[in-house]
C-alpha cells in the first residue's frame, strides 16, 4: 500500500498553555530555523486529512481547523478532548506544538506501527526513556472511550494530567530522542537553533523553511538540483548556478509543476551544461594544439634560417669561404 492509499488519519495539535518556563512567551510562535515551532509541526503532519489546532487562531503556513477547550487553559486532557471532537478518522496523531525536529518520516512510522499491531496507541520515548504522549498516534475510539470514562469519574476533564488518560490505554513505545525533543525552556530553544545549523542538517532545514515561506508543497530530489548547480558553475560560470536552478523551477511550473516536471527540466539543463562544458574543453584543446603547432613551426623556421645564413657565408659544403677547398 502506497502512502496515497493509506487509510486516512487526522491530527490534533495542542498549542495552548502558558509557557511559564519561557516567561509566558508565545511558544508556538517562537522561531527555530526561521520557522515558527507550530509551523514546523504542521509541516510534519501535512498528510493528515484534517488537522485541528487547539489554541487561539493565528496565521499558519498550512490551513487548519481551530478548537478551544472550555474554559481556555483547562490543560492537555481537556484540550485533546476539544480537538478530538472535530475529527472523524479512525486514527489520530496527537502532537504538541513545540517539537522542532518532528519529521514526516517519524509521523509515518508512528502510524504504520499503530496499524501493524493491536495496540491502542504508539508513542515516542525521549532520551531518558520517558513517555511522550504528545508525540503519538492513537486509535480514536480508544481515546474517546478513556475520555468519557475520565469525565464520568471526575466530573470534568479540566486540570487532569495526560497520564490519567494514557494509563488506561494499551501502548507501544518507540524510542526516538531527536523527534521527541520538545522546547520547554530558552536553553531548549537555543539547543534546537544550534542543531539545525550543523553541517548535516542545515541544507534540509533551509529547503523546508523556503518551501514554507513560499507556500510550496513539493518534494523534489535536491541532489539532482545540486548536481545541476555544480555543473553550471563549473562548466559555464559561477553565477550560472543560481540562475539555472531558477529557470529550471520556472520551466517546471510552466509544465504543470510536480517532482517529475522538476526532474525533467533539471535533466535537460544538466545535459545542456554538459554539452557547453564539452564544447569549451574541445575549444581549449584545439587552441592548445594550434599554439603547439605554431611553436613547432616557428622553431623549424628559425633553424632553417640559421642553415641558410651559414651557406651564404660559405660555411656549408661547396661554399666559397676562406676554408673552402
C-alpha positions as CSV (number, residue, x, y, z in Angstrom):
1,X,0.0,0.0,0.0
2,X,1.5,3.4,-1.0
3,X,1.2,6.5,1.2
4,X,-1.6,7.8,-1.1
5,X,-3.5,4.5,-0.5
6,X,-3.1,4.5,3.3
7,X,-6.1,4.9,5.5
8,X,-7.0,8.5,6.3
9,X,-5.9,9.9,9.6
10,X,-6.4,13.2,11.4
11,X,-4.1,15.2,13.6
12,X,-4.7,17.2,16.8
13,X,-2.0,19.7,17.7
14,X,-2.1,21.2,21.2
15,X,-0.8,24.7,21.0
16,X,-2.2,26.3,24.1
17,X,-0.6,26.6,27.6
18,X,1.0,29.4,29.4
19,X,4.7,28.6,28.6
20,X,5.6,29.6,32.1
21,X,9.2,28.3,31.7
22,X,9.6,30.6,28.8
23,X,8.4,33.6,30.8
24,X,5.0,33.5,29.2
25,X,6.3,33.8,25.7
26,X,4.2,32.8,22.7
27,X,5.9,29.4,22.4
28,X,4.1,28.1,19.2
29,X,5.3,31.3,17.5
30,X,8.9,31.1,18.6
31,X,11.0,30.7,15.5
32,X,13.6,27.9,15.1
33,X,15.4,28.0,11.8
34,X,13.3,30.9,10.6
35,X,10.0,28.9,11.1
36,X,7.5,29.1,13.9
37,X,7.5,25.9,16.1
38,X,3.8,25.4,15.3
39,X,4.5,25.6,11.5
40,X,7.3,23.0,11.9
41,X,4.9,20.6,13.5
42,X,2.2,21.3,10.9
43,X,4.7,20.5,8.2
44,X,5.4,17.1,9.7
45,X,1.7,16.1,9.8
46,X,0.8,17.6,6.4
47,X,-0.6,14.3,5.2
48,X,-3.4,14.4,7.8
49,X,-6.9,14.6,6.3
50,X,-7.9,17.1,8.9
51,X,-5.6,19.0,11.3
52,X,-7.1,20.6,14.3
53,X,-5.0,23.1,16.4
54,X,-6.3,23.6,19.9
55,X,-5.4,27.3,20.6
56,X,-6.5,30.8,19.7
57,X,-6.4,31.2,15.9
58,X,-3.3,32.7,14.3
59,X,-1.7,32.8,10.9
60,X,-0.2,29.4,9.9
61,X,1.8,28.1,6.9
62,X,-0.9,25.4,6.3
63,X,-4.7,25.6,6.6
64,X,-6.0,24.1,9.8
65,X,-9.2,23.9,11.9
66,X,-9.2,25.6,15.2
67,X,-10.7,24.5,18.5
68,X,-10.5,25.6,22.1
69,X,-11.1,23.8,25.4
70,X,-13.7,25.3,27.7
71,X,-12.6,27.0,29.8
72,X,-9.4,28.0,28.0
73,X,-6.3,26.9,29.7
74,X,-8.0,23.7,31.0
75,X,-5.0,21.5,30.5
76,X,-3.9,18.9,27.9
77,X,-6.7,16.4,28.5
78,X,-9.4,19.0,28.1
79,X,-7.6,20.4,25.0
80,X,-7.3,16.9,23.5
81,X,-11.0,16.3,24.0
82,X,-11.9,19.6,22.3
83,X,-9.7,18.8,19.3
84,X,-10.8,15.2,19.0
85,X,-14.4,16.3,18.7
86,X,-13.6,17.9,15.4
87,X,-12.0,14.8,13.9
88,X,-13.6,11.7,12.3
89,X,-10.7,9.4,11.2
90,X,-10.1,6.0,12.9
91,X,-6.5,7.0,13.6
92,X,-5.4,10.3,15.0
93,X,-2.0,11.9,15.6
94,X,-1.7,13.8,18.9
95,X,1.2,16.3,18.9
96,X,2.4,19.2,20.9
97,X,3.3,22.4,19.1
98,X,6.9,22.6,20.4
99,X,8.7,19.8,18.5
100,X,11.4,21.3,16.4
101,X,12.7,18.0,15.0
102,X,9.5,16.2,14.3
103,X,9.6,15.0,10.7
104,X,7.1,13.4,8.3
105,X,9.0,10.1,8.4
106,X,8.5,9.9,12.1
107,X,4.8,10.6,11.8
108,X,4.5,7.8,9.1
109,X,6.4,5.4,11.4
110,X,4.0,6.1,14.3
111,X,1.0,5.4,12.1
112,X,2.4,2.3,10.4
113,X,3.4,0.8,13.8
114,X,-0.1,1.5,15.1
115,X,-1.8,-0.1,12.1
116,X,0.6,-3.1,12.1
117,X,-0.3,-4.1,15.7
118,X,-3.1,-4.3,18.1
119,X,-2.0,-1.6,20.5
120,X,-4.4,1.3,21.1
121,X,-1.6,3.9,20.7
122,X,2.1,4.3,19.7
123,X,4.1,7.0,21.4
124,X,7.7,8.1,21.4
125,X,10.0,8.0,24.4
126,X,12.7,10.6,25.0
127,X,16.4,10.3,25.6
128,X,15.7,9.4,29.3
129,X,13.1,6.7,28.3
130,X,10.2,8.8,29.4
131,X,6.8,8.5,27.6
132,X,5.9,11.4,25.3
133,X,2.1,11.1,24.9
134,X,2.1,14.3,22.8
135,X,4.2,12.7,20.1
136,X,1.9,9.8,19.4
137,X,-0.6,8.1,17.1
138,X,-3.8,6.6,18.7
139,X,-6.9,4.8,17.8
140,X,-9.6,7.4,18.1
141,X,-12.2,5.0,19.6
142,X,-9.8,4.2,22.4
143,X,-9.2,7.9,23.2
144,X,-12.9,8.7,23.2
145,X,-13.5,5.7,25.5
146,X,-11.0,6.8,28.1
147,X,-12.0,10.5,27.8
148,X,-15.6,9.5,28.5
149,X,-14.6,7.3,31.4
150,X,-12.5,10.1,33.0
151,X,-15.3,12.7,32.5
152,X,-17.7,10.3,34.2
153,X,-15.3,9.6,37.1
154,X,-14.0,13.1,37.6
155,X,-17.0,15.2,36.6
156,X,-14.8,17.2,34.2
157,X,-11.5,17.0,32.3
158,X,-10.1,20.3,33.3
159,X,-6.8,20.2,35.0
160,X,-6.2,16.5,34.6
161,X,-2.7,15.3,33.6
162,X,-2.3,13.2,30.4
163,X,-1.0,10.2,32.4
164,X,-4.5,9.8,33.7
165,X,-5.7,9.3,30.2
166,X,-2.9,7.1,28.8
167,X,-2.9,4.9,31.9
168,X,-6.0,3.1,30.6
169,X,-4.5,2.5,27.1
170,X,-2.6,-0.4,25.7
171,X,0.5,1.4,24.3
172,X,3.5,0.6,22.2
173,X,6.7,2.7,22.8
174,X,9.2,3.7,20.2
175,X,12.5,5.3,21.3
176,X,13.4,8.5,19.5
177,X,15.4,11.1,21.4
178,X,15.5,13.5,18.5
179,X,11.9,13.7,17.3
180,X,10.7,13.7,20.9
181,X,12.8,16.7,21.8
182,X,10.5,19.5,22.9
183,X,11.2,23.1,23.8
184,X,10.2,24.0,27.3
185,X,13.0,26.5,28.1
186,X,15.1,29.1,26.4
187,X,18.0,26.7,26.7
188,X,16.0,24.1,24.7
189,X,15.3,26.8,22.1
190,X,19.0,27.7,21.9
191,X,20.0,24.0,21.5
192,X,17.4,23.5,18.7
193,X,18.6,26.5,16.8
194,X,22.2,25.4,17.1
195,X,21.5,21.9,15.9
196,X,19.7,22.8,12.7
197,X,22.7,24.9,11.7
198,X,25.0,21.9,11.9
199,X,26.5,20.8,8.6
200,X,24.5,17.7,8.3
201,X,21.1,19.4,8.9
202,X,21.3,23.0,7.6
203,X,20.5,22.3,3.9
204,X,17.4,20.3,4.6
205,X,16.3,22.8,7.2
206,X,16.8,25.7,4.8
207,X,14.9,24.0,1.9
208,X,12.0,23.2,4.3
209,X,11.9,26.8,5.5
210,X,11.9,28.2,2.0
211,X,9.1,25.9,0.9
212,X,7.0,27.0,3.9
213,X,7.8,30.7,3.3
214,X,6.8,30.4,-0.4
215,X,3.8,28.2,0.1
216,X,5.3,25.3,-1.9
217,X,4.3,21.8,-1.0
218,X,6.7,19.9,-3.3
219,X,9.2,17.1,-2.6
220,X,12.0,17.1,-5.2
221,X,15.3,15.4,-5.4
222,X,17.6,18.1,-4.1
223,X,20.6,16.1,-5.1
224,X,19.7,16.5,-8.8
225,X,19.4,20.2,-8.4
226,X,22.7,20.5,-6.5
227,X,24.4,18.4,-9.2
228,X,23.0,20.7,-11.8
229,X,24.1,23.8,-9.9
230,X,27.6,22.4,-9.7
231,X,27.7,21.5,-13.4
232,X,26.5,25.0,-14.3
233,X,29.0,26.7,-12.0
234,X,32.0,24.7,-13.2
235,X,31.1,24.2,-16.9
236,X,29.7,27.7,-17.6
237,X,30.4,30.3,-14.9
238,X,29.7,30.5,-11.1
239,X,26.7,32.9,-11.5
240,X,25.1,30.4,-13.8
241,X,24.3,28.1,-10.9
242,X,21.6,30.1,-9.2
243,X,20.2,31.4,-12.4
244,X,19.9,28.0,-14.0
245,X,18.2,26.4,-11.0
246,X,15.7,29.3,-11.0
247,X,15.0,28.8,-14.7
248,X,14.5,25.0,-14.0
249,X,11.9,25.8,-11.4
250,X,10.2,28.3,-13.7
251,X,10.1,25.7,-16.5
252,X,8.8,23.1,-14.2
253,X,6.0,25.4,-13.1
254,X,5.1,26.1,-16.8
255,X,4.9,22.4,-17.3
256,X,2.4,21.9,-14.6
257,X,4.7,21.5,-11.6
258,X,5.4,18.4,-9.6
259,X,8.6,16.4,-8.9
260,X,8.6,14.8,-12.4
261,X,8.5,18.2,-14.1
262,X,11.4,19.5,-11.9
263,X,13.4,16.3,-12.7
264,X,12.7,16.6,-16.4
265,X,13.7,20.2,-16.6
266,X,16.8,19.6,-14.5
267,X,17.9,16.7,-16.8
268,X,17.6,19.0,-19.9
269,X,19.6,21.8,-18.2
270,X,22.2,19.3,-17.0
271,X,22.6,17.9,-20.5
272,X,23.0,21.4,-21.9
273,X,25.6,22.3,-19.2
274,X,27.5,19.1,-20.1
275,X,27.4,20.0,-23.8
276,X,28.5,23.5,-23.1
277,X,31.4,22.3,-21.0
278,X,32.5,19.7,-23.6
279,X,32.4,22.4,-26.3
280,X,34.6,24.6,-24.1
281,X,37.0,21.7,-23.5
282,X,37.3,21.0,-27.2
283,X,37.9,24.6,-28.0
284,X,40.6,24.8,-25.4
285,X,42.2,21.6,-26.8
286,X,42.1,22.9,-30.3
287,X,43.6,26.2,-29.3
288,X,46.4,24.4,-27.4
289,X,47.1,22.2,-30.4
290,X,47.2,25.3,-32.6
291,X,49.6,27.0,-30.3
292,X,51.8,24.0,-30.1
293,X,51.9,23.7,-33.9
294,X,52.7,27.3,-34.3
295,X,55.5,27.0,-31.8
296,X,56.9,24.0,-33.6
297,X,56.7,25.8,-37.0
298,X,58.5,28.8,-35.6
299,X,61.3,26.6,-34.3
300,X,61.7,24.9,-37.7
301,X,61.8,28.3,-39.5
302,X,64.4,29.5,-37.1
303,X,66.6,26.5,-37.7
304,X,66.2,26.8,-41.5
305,X,67.2,30.4,-41.3
306,X,70.4,29.6,-39.4
307,X,71.3,27.0,-42.1
308,X,70.7,29.5,-44.9
309,X,72.9,32.0,-43.2
310,X,75.7,29.5,-42.9
311,X,75.6,28.7,-46.6
312,X,75.6,32.4,-47.6
313,X,78.8,32.8,-45.5
314,X,80.5,29.9,-47.3
315,X,80.4,27.8,-44.1
316,X,78.5,24.9,-45.7
317,X,79.6,22.3,-48.3
318,X,80.6,23.9,-51.7
319,X,80.9,27.3,-50.1
320,X,83.4,29.9,-51.3
321,X,84.6,30.9,-47.9
322,X,88.2,31.0,-46.9
323,X,88.1,27.4,-45.6
324,X,86.7,26.0,-48.8
325,X,88.8,23.6,-50.9
